[in-house]
Amino acid sequence: MGISISDLRNGRESDQTLENLLTALSLNLELRARYRVFEFEASQEGHNDVAGLFAELRRMEQQQIAELLSGLRNRLGAEFETTKELA
């Protein structure tokens, strides 16, 4: 079972770095979804060059999402390791 961004925010005391990672991830996910719609609309209106631009931006956004997820995993892993050491 997966964990949602709101679960991460609500389930623990978080620091500003964790909050920033979660906010950036949320914004990037929303933007990627919007780019898909923008791409479709541009294509429907015959603006294939602009549709291609939105497709490329969506691919770039996917890379940013992957990097943010990696940073989030590292941050949460470091938090888990610290908690384990204190136990």
mmCIF file as gemmi writes it, N, C-alpha and C atoms, coordinates in Angstrom:
data_model
loop_
_atom_site.group_PDB
_atom_site.id
_atom_site.type_symbol
_atom_site.label_atom_id
_atom_site.label_alt_id
_atom_site.label_comp_id
_atom_site.label_asym_id
_atom_site.label_entity_id
_atom_site.label_seq_id
_atom_site.pdbx_PDB_ins_code
_atom_site.Cartn_x
_atom_site.Cartn_y
_atom_site.Cartn_z
_atom_site.occupancy
_atom_site.B_iso_or_equiv
_atom_site.pdbx_formal_charge
_atom_site.auth_seq_id
_atom_site.auth_asym_id
_atom_site.pdbx_PDB_model_num
ATOM 1 N N . MET Axp A 1 ? 0.843 -1.18 0 1 0 ? 1 A 1
ATOM 2 C CA . MET Axp A 1 ? 0 0 0 1 0 ? 1 A 1
ATOM 3 C C . MET Axp A 1 ? 0.883 1.237 0 1 0 ? 1 A 1
ATOM 4 N N . GLY Axp A 2 ? 0.563 2.246 -0.812 1 0 ? 2 A 1
ATOM 5 C CA . GLY Axp A 2 ? 1.333 3.471 -0.901 1 0 ? 2 A 1
ATOM 6 C C . GLY Axp A 2 ? 0.98 4.438 0.209 1 0 ? 2 A 1
ATOM 7 N N . ILE Axp A 3 ? 1.785 5.461 0.285 1 0 ? 3 A 1
ATOM 8 C CA . ILE Axp A 3 ? 1.55 6.512 1.273 1 0 ? 3 A 1
ATOM 9 C C . ILE Axp A 3 ? 1.376 7.821 0.523 1 0 ? 3 A 1
ATOM 10 N N . SER Axp A 4 ? 0.427 8.622 0.944 1 0 ? 4 A 1
ATOM 11 C CA . SER Axp A 4 ? 0.153 9.876 0.249 1 0 ? 4 A 1
ATOM 12 C C . SER Axp A 4 ? 0.987 11.003 0.832 1 0 ? 4 A 1
ATOM 13 N N . ILE Axp A 5 ? 1.061 12.081 0.082 1 0 ? 5 A 1
ATOM 14 C CA . ILE Axp A 5 ? 1.799 13.256 0.553 1 0 ? 5 A 1
ATOM 15 C C . ILE Axp A 5 ? 1.166 13.797 1.827 1 0 ? 5 A 1
ATOM 16 N N . SER Axp A 6 ? -0.172 13.803 1.885 1 0 ? 6 A 1
ATOM 17 C CA . SER Axp A 6 ? -0.824 14.296 3.106 1 0 ? 6 A 1
ATOM 18 C C . SER Axp A 6 ? -0.54 13.384 4.291 1 0 ? 6 A 1
ATOM 19 N N . ASP Axp A 7 ? -0.396 12.074 4.053 1 0 ? 7 A 1
ATOM 20 C CA . ASP Axp A 7 ? -0.025 11.157 5.137 1 0 ? 7 A 1
ATOM 21 C C . ASP Axp A 7 ? 1.342 11.525 5.694 1 0 ? 7 A 1
ATOM 22 N N . LEU Axp A 8 ? 2.273 11.843 4.8 1 0 ? 8 A 1
ATOM 23 C CA . LEU Axp A 8 ? 3.609 12.226 5.25 1 0 ? 8 A 1
ATOM 24 C C . LEU Axp A 8 ? 3.559 13.519 6.059 1 0 ? 8 A 1
ATOM 25 N N . ARG Axp A 9 ? 2.736 14.452 5.619 1 0 ? 9 A 1
ATOM 26 C CA . ARG Axp A 9 ? 2.636 15.727 6.326 1 0 ? 9 A 1
ATOM 27 C C . ARG Axp A 9 ? 1.964 15.564 7.687 1 0 ? 9 A 1
ATOM 28 N N . ASN Axp A 10 ? 0.927 14.737 7.739 1 0 ? 10 A 1
ATOM 29 C CA . ASN Axp A 10 ? 0.119 14.623 8.956 1 0 ? 10 A 1
ATOM 30 C C . ASN Axp A 10 ? 0.646 13.594 9.945 1 0 ? 10 A 1
ATOM 31 N N . GLY Axp A 11 ? 1.445 12.657 9.48 1 0 ? 11 A 1
ATOM 32 C CA . GLY Axp A 11 ? 1.811 11.538 10.313 1 0 ? 11 A 1
ATOM 33 C C . GLY Axp A 11 ? 3.06 11.714 11.144 1 0 ? 11 A 1
ATOM 34 N N . ARG Axp A 12 ? 3.706 12.856 11.061 1 0 ? 12 A 1
ATOM 35 C CA . ARG Axp A 12 ? 4.975 13.021 11.771 1 0 ? 12 A 1
ATOM 36 C C . ARG Axp A 12 ? 5.278 14.496 11.954 1 0 ? 12 A 1
ATOM 37 N N . GLU Axp A 13 ? 6.172 14.739 12.868 1 0 ? 13 A 1
ATOM 38 C CA . GLU Axp A 13 ? 6.703 16.089 12.967 1 0 ? 13 A 1
ATOM 39 C C . GLU Axp A 13 ? 7.629 16.275 11.787 1 0 ? 13 A 1
ATOM 40 N N . SER Axp A 14 ? 7.461 17.331 11.062 1 0 ? 14 A 1
ATOM 41 C CA . SER Axp A 14 ? 8.305 17.518 9.903 1 0 ? 14 A 1
ATOM 42 C C . SER Axp A 14 ? 9.1 18.808 10.046 1 0 ? 14 A 1
ATOM 43 N N . ASP Axp A 15 ? 10.223 18.822 9.394 1 0 ? 15 A 1
ATOM 44 C CA . ASP Axp A 15 ? 11.03 20.022 9.36 1 0 ? 15 A 1
ATOM 45 C C . ASP Axp A 15 ? 10.758 20.753 8.054 1 0 ? 15 A 1
ATOM 46 N N . GLN Axp A 16 ? 11.333 21.905 7.916 1 0 ? 16 A 1
ATOM 47 C CA . GLN Axp A 16 ? 11.075 22.719 6.733 1 0 ? 16 A 1
ATOM 48 C C . GLN Axp A 16 ? 11.579 22.033 5.462 1 0 ? 16 A 1
ATOM 49 N N . THR Axp A 17 ? 12.684 21.308 5.554 1 0 ? 17 A 1
ATOM 50 C CA . THR Axp A 17 ? 13.21 20.614 4.379 1 0 ? 17 A 1
ATOM 51 C C . THR Axp A 17 ? 12.226 19.572 3.874 1 0 ? 17 A 1
ATOM 52 N N . LEU Axp A 18 ? 11.656 18.803 4.773 1 0 ? 18 A 1
ATOM 53 C CA . LEU Axp A 18 ? 10.661 17.808 4.376 1 0 ? 18 A 1
ATOM 54 C C . LEU Axp A 18 ? 9.442 18.497 3.779 1 0 ? 18 A 1
ATOM 55 N N . GLU Axp A 19 ? 8.992 19.564 4.41 1 0 ? 19 A 1
ATOM 56 C CA . GLU Axp A 19 ? 7.845 20.322 3.883 1 0 ? 19 A 1
ATOM 57 C C . GLU Axp A 19 ? 8.134 20.843 2.479 1 0 ? 19 A 1
ATOM 58 N N . ASN Axp A 20 ? 9.341 21.347 2.256 1 0 ? 20 A 1
ATOM 59 C CA . ASN Axp A 20 ? 9.706 21.877 0.941 1 0 ? 20 A 1
ATOM 60 C C . ASN Axp A 20 ? 9.737 20.775 -0.108 1 0 ? 20 A 1
ATOM 61 N N . LEU Axp A 21 ? 10.267 19.619 0.246 1 0 ? 21 A 1
ATOM 62 C CA . LEU Axp A 21 ? 10.268 18.495 -0.69 1 0 ? 21 A 1
ATOM 63 C C . LEU Axp A 21 ? 8.847 18.093 -1.059 1 0 ? 21 A 1
ATOM 64 N N . LEU Axp A 22 ? 7.977 18.01 -0.073 1 0 ? 22 A 1
ATOM 65 C CA . LEU Axp A 22 ? 6.592 17.619 -0.318 1 0 ? 22 A 1
ATOM 66 C C . LEU Axp A 22 ? 5.856 18.654 -1.155 1 0 ? 22 A 1
ATOM 67 N N . THR Axp A 23 ? 6.087 19.919 -0.872 1 0 ? 23 A 1
ATOM 68 C CA . THR Axp A 23 ? 5.445 20.989 -1.645 1 0 ? 23 A 1
ATOM 69 C C . THR Axp A 23 ? 5.929 20.974 -3.086 1 0 ? 23 A 1
ATOM 70 N N . ALA Axp A 24 ? 7.236 20.856 -3.276 1 0 ? 24 A 1
ATOM 71 C CA . ALA Axp A 24 ? 7.789 20.818 -4.632 1 0 ? 24 A 1
ATOM 72 C C . ALA Axp A 24 ? 7.253 19.614 -5.401 1 0 ? 24 A 1
ATOM 73 N N . LEU Axp A 25 ? 7.159 18.474 -4.743 1 0 ? 25 A 1
ATOM 74 C CA . LEU Axp A 25 ? 6.631 17.283 -5.395 1 0 ? 25 A 1
ATOM 75 C C . LEU Axp A 25 ? 5.174 17.491 -5.801 1 0 ? 25 A 1
ATOM 76 N N . SER Axp A 26 ? 4.364 18.032 -4.918 1 0 ? 26 A 1
ATOM 77 C CA . SER Axp A 26 ? 2.955 18.296 -5.236 1 0 ? 26 A 1
ATOM 78 C C . SER Axp A 26 ? 2.812 19.228 -6.431 1 0 ? 26 A 1
ATOM 79 N N . LEU Axp A 27 ? 3.588 20.302 -6.423 1 0 ? 27 A 1
ATOM 80 C CA . LEU Axp A 27 ? 3.516 21.276 -7.518 1 0 ? 27 A 1
ATOM 81 C C . LEU Axp A 27 ? 3.957 20.662 -8.839 1 0 ? 27 A 1
ATOM 82 N N . ASN Axp A 28 ? 5.011 19.867 -8.81 1 0 ? 28 A 1
ATOM 83 C CA . ASN Axp A 28 ? 5.499 19.233 -10.034 1 0 ? 28 A 1
ATOM 84 C C . ASN Axp A 28 ? 4.51 18.209 -10.573 1 0 ? 28 A 1
ATOM 85 N N . LEU Axp A 29 ? 3.869 17.457 -9.694 1 0 ? 29 A 1
ATOM 86 C CA . LEU Axp A 29 ? 2.865 16.494 -10.137 1 0 ? 29 A 1
ATOM 87 C C . LEU Axp A 29 ? 1.684 17.206 -10.796 1 0 ? 29 A 1
ATOM 88 N N . GLU Axp A 30 ? 1.258 18.291 -10.2 1 0 ? 30 A 1
ATOM 89 C CA . GLU Axp A 30 ? 0.144 19.057 -10.775 1 0 ? 30 A 1
ATOM 90 C C . GLU Axp A 30 ? 0.532 19.65 -12.124 1 0 ? 30 A 1
ATOM 91 N N . LEU Axp A 31 ? 1.721 20.197 -12.211 1 0 ? 31 A 1
ATOM 92 C CA . LEU Axp A 31 ? 2.173 20.813 -13.451 1 0 ? 31 A 1
ATOM 93 C C . LEU Axp A 31 ? 2.29 19.775 -14.565 1 0 ? 31 A 1
ATOM 94 N N . ARG Axp A 32 ? 2.824 18.591 -14.235 1 0 ? 32 A 1
ATOM 95 C CA . ARG Axp A 32 ? 2.933 17.537 -15.242 1 0 ? 32 A 1
ATOM 96 C C . ARG Axp A 32 ? 1.557 17.164 -15.789 1 0 ? 32 A 1
ATOM 97 N N . ALA Axp A 33 ? 0.579 17.076 -14.921 1 0 ? 33 A 1
ATOM 98 C CA . ALA Axp A 33 ? -0.777 16.746 -15.361 1 0 ? 33 A 1
ATOM 99 C C . ALA Axp A 33 ? -1.342 17.854 -16.253 1 0 ? 33 A 1
ATOM 100 N N . ARG Axp A 34 ? -1.069 19.086 -15.905 1 0 ? 34 A 1
ATOM 101 C CA . ARG Axp A 34 ? -1.564 20.207 -16.716 1 0 ? 34 A 1
ATOM 102 C C . ARG Axp A 34 ? -0.902 20.224 -18.087 1 0 ? 34 A 1
ATOM 103 N N . TYR Axp A 35 ? 0.389 19.919 -18.145 1 0 ? 35 A 1
ATOM 104 C CA . TYR Axp A 35 ? 1.08 19.891 -19.431 1 0 ? 35 A 1
ATOM 105 C C . TYR Axp A 35 ? 0.438 18.889 -20.385 1 0 ? 35 A 1
ATOM 106 N N . ARG Axp A 36 ? -0.017 17.765 -19.851 1 0 ? 36 A 1
ATOM 107 C CA . ARG Axp A 36 ? -0.673 16.754 -20.699 1 0 ? 36 A 1
ATOM 108 C C . ARG Axp A 36 ? -1.943 17.346 -21.317 1 0 ? 36 A 1
ATOM 109 N N . VAL Axp A 37 ? -2.72 18.063 -20.525 1 0 ? 37 A 1
ATOM 110 C CA . VAL Axp A 37 ? -3.946 18.698 -21.031 1 0 ? 37 A 1
ATOM 111 C C . VAL Axp A 37 ? -3.59 19.775 -22.05 1 0 ? 37 A 1
ATOM 112 N N . PHE Axp A 38 ? -2.591 20.594 -21.731 1 0 ? 38 A 1
ATOM 113 C CA . PHE Axp A 38 ? -2.172 21.659 -22.653 1 0 ? 38 A 1
ATOM 114 C C . PHE Axp A 38 ? -1.697 21.068 -23.981 1 0 ? 38 A 1
ATOM 115 N N . GLU Axp A 39 ? -0.968 19.968 -23.899 1 0 ? 39 A 1
ATOM 116 C CA . GLU Axp A 39 ? -0.489 19.294 -25.097 1 0 ? 39 A 1
ATOM 117 C C . GLU Axp A 39 ? -1.665 18.831 -25.956 1 0 ? 39 A 1
ATOM 118 N N . PHE Axp A 40 ? -2.637 18.204 -25.32 1 0 ? 40 A 1
ATOM 119 C CA . PHE Axp A 40 ? -3.817 17.724 -26.038 1 0 ? 40 A 1
ATOM 120 C C . PHE Axp A 40 ? -4.557 18.88 -26.704 1 0 ? 40 A 1
ATOM 121 N N . GLU Axp A 41 ? -4.774 19.956 -25.954 1 0 ? 41 A 1
ATOM 122 C CA . GLU Axp A 41 ? -5.52 21.095 -26.504 1 0 ? 41 A 1
ATOM 123 C C . GLU Axp A 41 ? -4.78 21.741 -27.672 1 0 ? 41 A 1
ATOM 124 N N . ALA Axp A 42 ? -3.482 21.9 -27.546 1 0 ? 42 A 1
ATOM 125 C CA . ALA Axp A 42 ? -2.698 22.49 -28.642 1 0 ? 42 A 1
ATOM 126 C C . ALA Axp A 42 ? -2.764 21.599 -29.875 1 0 ? 42 A 1
ATOM 127 N N . SER Axp A 43 ? -2.691 20.296 -29.661 1 0 ? 43 A 1
ATOM 128 C CA . SER Axp A 43 ? -2.766 19.354 -30.778 1 0 ? 43 A 1
ATOM 129 C C . SER Axp A 43 ? -4.134 19.422 -31.453 1 0 ? 43 A 1
ATOM 130 N N . GLN Axp A 44 ? -5.192 19.5 -30.651 1 0 ? 44 A 1
ATOM 131 C CA . GLN Axp A 44 ? -6.548 19.585 -31.19 1 0 ? 44 A 1
ATOM 132 C C . GLN Axp A 44 ? -6.762 20.849 -32.012 1 0 ? 44 A 1
ATOM 133 N N . GLU Axp A 45 ? -6.062 21.911 -31.654 1 0 ? 45 A 1
ATOM 134 C CA . GLU Axp A 45 ? -6.189 23.18 -32.372 1 0 ? 45 A 1
ATOM 135 C C . GLU Axp A 45 ? -5.196 23.285 -33.533 1 0 ? 45 A 1
ATOM 136 N N . GLY Axp A 46 ? -4.444 22.206 -33.773 1 0 ? 46 A 1
ATOM 137 C CA . GLY Axp A 46 ? -3.526 22.189 -34.9 1 0 ? 46 A 1
ATOM 138 C C . GLY Axp A 46 ? -2.179 22.838 -34.647 1 0 ? 46 A 1
ATOM 139 N N . HIS Axp A 47 ? -1.855 23.113 -33.391 1 0 ? 47 A 1
ATOM 140 C CA . HIS Axp A 47 ? -0.571 23.736 -33.036 1 0 ? 47 A 1
ATOM 141 C C . HIS Axp A 47 ? 0.398 22.647 -32.585 1 0 ? 47 A 1
ATOM 142 N N . ASN Axp A 48 ? 0.832 21.846 -33.547 1 0 ? 48 A 1
ATOM 143 C CA . ASN Axp A 48 ? 1.655 20.689 -33.223 1 0 ? 48 A 1
ATOM 144 C C . ASN Axp A 48 ? 3.01 21.082 -32.638 1 0 ? 48 A 1
ATOM 145 N N . ASP Axp A 49 ? 3.544 22.225 -33.064 1 0 ? 49 A 1
ATOM 146 C CA . ASP Axp A 49 ? 4.82 22.674 -32.487 1 0 ? 49 A 1
ATOM 147 C C . ASP Axp A 49 ? 4.668 22.976 -31 1 0 ? 49 A 1
ATOM 148 N N . VAL Axp A 50 ? 3.571 23.608 -30.637 1 0 ? 50 A 1
ATOM 149 C CA . VAL Axp A 50 ? 3.315 23.923 -29.231 1 0 ? 50 A 1
ATOM 150 C C . VAL Axp A 50 ? 2.989 22.643 -28.459 1 0 ? 50 A 1
ATOM 151 N N . ALA Axp A 51 ? 2.254 21.741 -29.087 1 0 ? 51 A 1
ATOM 152 C CA . ALA Axp A 51 ? 1.966 20.448 -28.45 1 0 ? 51 A 1
ATOM 153 C C . ALA Axp A 51 ? 3.274 19.725 -28.148 1 0 ? 51 A 1
ATOM 154 N N . GLY Axp A 52 ? 4.215 19.773 -29.081 1 0 ? 52 A 1
ATOM 155 C CA . GLY Axp A 52 ? 5.524 19.168 -28.863 1 0 ? 52 A 1
ATOM 156 C C . GLY Axp A 52 ? 6.27 19.818 -27.727 1 0 ? 52 A 1
ATOM 157 N N . LEU Axp A 53 ? 6.145 21.135 -27.612 1 0 ? 53 A 1
ATOM 158 C CA . LEU Axp A 53 ? 6.77 21.862 -26.508 1 0 ? 53 A 1
ATOM 159 C C . LEU Axp A 53 ? 6.209 21.378 -25.177 1 0 ? 53 A 1
ATOM 160 N N . PHE Axp A 54 ? 4.893 21.269 -25.085 1 0 ? 54 A 1
ATOM 161 C CA . PHE Axp A 54 ? 4.286 20.792 -23.838 1 0 ? 54 A 1
ATOM 162 C C . PHE Axp A 54 ? 4.677 19.343 -23.54 1 0 ? 54 A 1
ATOM 163 N N . ALA Axp A 55 ? 4.804 18.53 -24.581 1 0 ? 55 A 1
ATOM 164 C CA . ALA Axp A 55 ? 5.236 17.141 -24.375 1 0 ? 55 A 1
ATOM 165 C C . ALA Axp A 55 ? 6.653 17.109 -23.812 1 0 ? 55 A 1
ATOM 166 N N . GLU Axp A 56 ? 7.52 17.944 -24.351 1 0 ? 56 A 1
ATOM 167 C CA . GLU Axp A 56 ? 8.897 17.998 -23.854 1 0 ? 56 A 1
ATOM 168 C C . GLU Axp A 56 ? 8.937 18.524 -22.421 1 0 ? 56 A 1
ATOM 169 N N . LEU Axp A 57 ? 8.155 19.534 -22.119 1 0 ? 57 A 1
ATOM 170 C CA . LEU Axp A 57 ? 8.096 20.055 -20.751 1 0 ? 57 A 1
ATOM 171 C C . LEU Axp A 57 ? 7.589 18.987 -19.786 1 0 ? 57 A 1
ATOM 172 N N . ARG Axp A 58 ? 6.631 18.191 -20.243 1 0 ? 58 A 1
ATOM 173 C CA . ARG Axp A 58 ? 6.113 17.104 -19.401 1 0 ? 58 A 1
ATOM 174 C C . ARG Axp A 58 ? 7.201 16.07 -19.126 1 0 ? 58 A 1
ATOM 175 N N . ARG Axp A 59 ? 7.998 15.741 -20.146 1 0 ? 59 A 1
ATOM 176 C CA . ARG Axp A 59 ? 9.101 14.791 -19.945 1 0 ? 59 A 1
ATOM 177 C C . ARG Axp A 59 ? 10.128 15.359 -18.961 1 0 ? 59 A 1
ATOM 178 N N . MET Axp A 60 ? 10.426 16.64 -19.092 1 0 ? 60 A 1
ATOM 179 C CA . MET Axp A 60 ? 11.37 17.281 -18.172 1 0 ? 60 A 1
ATOM 180 C C . MET Axp A 60 ? 10.805 17.283 -16.751 1 0 ? 60 A 1
ATOM 181 N N . GLU Axp A 61 ? 9.521 17.518 -16.64 1 0 ? 61 A 1
ATOM 182 C CA . GLU Axp A 61 ? 8.855 17.521 -15.329 1 0 ? 61 A 1
ATOM 183 C C . GLU Axp A 61 ? 8.94 16.139 -14.695 1 0 ? 61 A 1
ATOM 184 N N . GLN Axp A 62 ? 8.81 15.1 -15.514 1 0 ? 62 A 1
ATOM 185 C CA . GLN Axp A 62 ? 8.902 13.728 -14.999 1 0 ? 62 A 1
ATOM 186 C C . GLN Axp A 62 ? 10.281 13.484 -14.385 1 0 ? 62 A 1
ATOM 187 N N . GLN Axp A 63 ? 11.325 14.013 -15.024 1 0 ? 63 A 1
ATOM 188 C CA . GLN Axp A 63 ? 12.677 13.867 -14.48 1 0 ? 63 A 1
ATOM 189 C C . GLN Axp A 63 ? 12.794 14.599 -13.136 1 0 ? 63 A 1
ATOM 190 N N . GLN Axp A 64 ? 12.216 15.789 -13.051 1 0 ? 64 A 1
ATOM 191 C CA . GLN Axp A 64 ? 12.246 16.521 -11.788 1 0 ? 64 A 1
ATOM 192 C C . GLN Axp A 64 ? 11.495 15.766 -10.696 1 0 ? 64 A 1
ATOM 193 N N . ILE Axp A 65 ? 10.383 15.159 -11.059 1 0 ? 65 A 1
ATOM 194 C CA . ILE Axp A 65 ? 9.611 14.372 -10.089 1 0 ? 65 A 1
ATOM 195 C C . ILE Axp A 65 ? 10.454 13.202 -9.586 1 0 ? 65 A 1
ATOM 196 N N . ALA Axp A 66 ? 11.136 12.534 -10.494 1 0 ? 66 A 1
ATOM 197 C CA . ALA Axp A 66 ? 11.99 11.41 -10.1 1 0 ? 66 A 1
ATOM 198 C C . ALA Axp A 66 ? 13.084 11.882 -9.139 1 0 ? 66 A 1
ATOM 199 N N . GLU Axp A 67 ? 13.675 13.034 -9.417 1 0 ? 67 A 1
ATOM 200 C CA . GLU Axp A 67 ? 14.719 13.564 -8.54 1 0 ? 67 A 1
ATOM 201 C C . GLU Axp A 67 ? 14.162 13.971 -7.181 1 0 ? 67 A 1
ATOM 202 N N . LEU Axp A 68 ? 12.976 14.566 -7.167 1 0 ? 68 A 1
ATOM 203 C CA . LEU Axp A 68 ? 12.346 14.923 -5.896 1 0 ? 68 A 1
ATOM 204 C C . LEU Axp A 68 ? 11.994 13.683 -5.085 1 0 ? 68 A 1
ATOM 205 N N . LEU Axp A 69 ? 11.496 12.651 -5.745 1 0 ? 69 A 1
ATOM 206 C CA . LEU Axp A 69 ? 11.19 11.404 -5.037 1 0 ? 69 A 1
ATOM 207 C C . LEU Axp A 69 ? 12.45 10.786 -4.449 1 0 ? 69 A 1
ATOM 208 N N . SER Axp A 70 ? 13.538 10.855 -5.187 1 0 ? 70 A 1
ATOM 209 C CA . SER Axp A 70 ? 14.805 10.348 -4.676 1 0 ? 70 A 1
ATOM 210 C C . SER Axp A 70 ? 15.24 11.14 -3.445 1 0 ? 70 A 1
ATOM 211 N N . GLY Axp A 71 ? 15.131 12.456 -3.526 1 0 ? 71 A 1
ATOM 212 C CA . GLY Axp A 71 ? 15.464 13.296 -2.376 1 0 ? 71 A 1
ATOM 213 C C . GLY Axp A 71 ? 14.57 13.014 -1.187 1 0 ? 71 A 1
ATOM 214 N N . LEU Axp A 72 ? 13.3 12.785 -1.442 1 0 ? 72 A 1
ATOM 215 C CA . LEU Axp A 72 ? 12.355 12.469 -0.369 1 0 ? 72 A 1
ATOM 216 C C . LEU Axp A 72 ? 12.69 11.121 0.267 1 0 ? 72 A 1
ATOM 217 N N . ARG Axp A 73 ? 13.002 10.132 -0.572 1 0 ? 73 A 1
ATOM 218 C CA . ARG Axp A 73 ? 13.404 8.826 -0.028 1 0 ? 73 A 1
ATOM 219 C C . ARG Axp A 73 ? 14.652 8.956 0.831 1 0 ? 73 A 1
ATOM 220 N N . ASN Axp A 74 ? 15.625 9.714 0.345 1 0 ? 74 A 1
ATOM 221 C CA . ASN Axp A 74 ? 16.856 9.92 1.117 1 0 ? 74 A 1
ATOM 222 C C . ASN Axp A 74 ? 16.561 10.621 2.439 1 0 ? 74 A 1
ATOM 223 N N . ARG Axp A 75 ? 15.725 11.629 2.391 1 0 ? 75 A 1
ATOM 224 C CA . ARG Axp A 75 ? 15.381 12.387 3.606 1 0 ? 75 A 1
ATOM 225 C C . ARG Axp A 75 ? 14.661 11.506 4.603 1 0 ? 75 A 1
ATOM 226 N N . LEU Axp A 76 ? 13.695 10.739 4.133 1 0 ? 76 A 1
ATOM 227 C CA . LEU Axp A 76 ? 12.949 9.862 5.028 1 0 ? 76 A 1
ATOM 228 C C . LEU Axp A 76 ? 13.824 8.716 5.517 1 0 ? 76 A 1
ATOM 229 N N . GLY Axp A 77 ? 14.705 8.218 4.668 1 0 ? 77 A 1
ATOM 230 C CA . GLY Axp A 77 ? 15.632 7.169 5.079 1 0 ? 77 A 1
ATOM 231 C C . GLY Axp A 77 ? 16.576 7.653 6.148 1 0 ? 77 A 1
ATOM 232 N N . ALA Axp A 78 ? 17.074 8.877 6.023 1 0 ? 78 A 1
ATOM 233 C CA . ALA Axp A 78 ? 17.957 9.451 7.036 1 0 ? 78 A 1
ATOM 234 C C . ALA Axp A 78 ? 17.201 9.62 8.346 1 0 ? 78 A 1
ATOM 235 N N . GLU Axp A 79 ? 15.951 10.026 8.256 1 0 ? 79 A 1
ATOM 236 C CA . GLU Axp A 79 ? 15.127 10.177 9.459 1 0 ? 79 A 1
ATOM 237 C C . GLU Axp A 79 ? 14.911 8.826 10.119 1 0 ? 79 A 1
ATOM 238 N N . PHE Axp A 80 ? 14.662 7.79 9.316 1 0 ? 80 A 1
ATOM 239 C CA . PHE Axp A 80 ? 14.45 6.447 9.844 1 0 ? 80 A 1
ATOM 240 C C . PHE Axp A 80 ? 15.719 5.935 10.522 1 0 ? 80 A 1
ATOM 241 N N . GLU Axp A 81 ? 16.87 6.159 9.899 1 0 ? 81 A 1
ATOM 242 C CA . GLU Axp A 81 ? 18.131 5.709 10.476 1 0 ? 81 A 1
ATOM 243 C C . GLU Axp A 81 ? 18.403 6.408 11.809 1 0 ? 81 A 1
ATOM 244 N N . THR Axp A 82 ? 18.1 7.7 11.889 1 0 ? 82 A 1
ATOM 245 C CA . THR Axp A 82 ? 18.301 8.452 13.143 1 0 ? 82 A 1
ATOM 246 C C . THR Axp A 82 ? 17.381 7.907 14.223 1 0 ? 82 A 1
ATOM 247 N N . THR Axp A 83 ? 16.126 7.63 13.868 1 0 ? 83 A 1
ATOM 248 C CA . THR Axp A 83 ? 15.17 7.082 14.819 1 0 ? 83 A 1
ATOM 249 C C . THR Axp A 83 ? 15.617 5.715 15.307 1 0 ? 83 A 1
ATOM 250 N N . LYS Axp A 84 ? 16.132 4.897 14.398 1 0 ? 84 A 1
ATOM 251 C CA . LYS Axp A 84 ? 16.606 3.565 14.758 1 0 ? 84 A 1
ATOM 252 C C . LYS Axp A 84 ? 17.796 3.639 15.709 1 0 ? 84 A 1
ATOM 253 N N . GLU Axp A 85 ? 18.703 4.591 15.478 1 0 ? 85 A 1
ATOM 254 C CA . GLU Axp A 85 ? 19.867 4.749 16.342 1 0 ? 85 A 1
ATOM 255 C C . GLU Axp A 85 ? 19.48 5.169 17.744 1 0 ? 85 A 1
ATOM 256 N N . LEU Axp A 86 ? 18.404 5.963 17.853 1 0 ? 86 A 1
ATOM 257 C CA . LEU Axp A 86 ? 17.971 6.453 19.166 1 0 ? 86 A 1
ATOM 258 C C . LEU Axp A 86 ? 17.254 5.361 19.961 1 0 ? 86 A 1
ATOM 259 N N . ALA Axp A 87 ? 16.766 4.34 19.291 1 0 ? 87 A 1
ATOM 260 C CA . ALA Axp A 87 ? 15.995 3.281 19.965 1 0 ? 87 A 1
ATOM 261 C C . ALA Axp A 87 ? 16.909 2.341 20.734 1 0 ? 87 A 1
